[in-house]
Amino acid sequence: MIVPRIGVGYDSHRFIEGRPLIVGGVTIPYSSGLDGHSDADVLSHAVVDALLGAMAAGDIGTLFPNTDADQKDRSSMEFLREVRDLLSRSEYVVGNIDVVIIAEEPRMAPHVPAMRAAIAGALGIESEVISIKGKTNEGMGAIGKGEGIAVHAVALLLPA
């Protein structure tokens, strides 16, 4: 029997000078970007992990290891498209994706529609099934001190 499946994803990256800030496939004007082997798109990475978790197909580090030179500076939209291809060979479709971005700065709300559209486009789904919310950490911890961004994501897969 095929039943719905849920996956949880999490990612965090610290800010670094000299890189663009890319979150959810959207370049956001800001003084710093995120440090990472690929484009460090923290939102896309969390969504990839949530989808892979729901498929029981490993995690982002297994599919796209940071020890692989081919992954250097690679767009996370490509990661999402590869996960879409894996999903298309399964017995499941995306029911919905729910995301929480935790960042003191910059404000995420103005960029949410573009993020939803970018993620939906990469996955070949409707943006209406994607929820993205920005929250602060109320000044607590490294994220609260503005040292980086963290993202939690949940994905529901339904039988096709």
Secondary structure, DSSP 8 states (H G I E B T S, - for coil): ----EEEEEEEEEEEETTS-EEETTEEE--S-EE--SS---HHHHHHHHHHHHHHT---HHHHS-TT-GGGTT--HHHHHHHHHHHHHTTTEEEEEEEEEEE-SSS--GGGHHHHHHHHHHHHTS-GGGEEEEEE--TT-HHHHTTSEEEEEEEEEEEE-
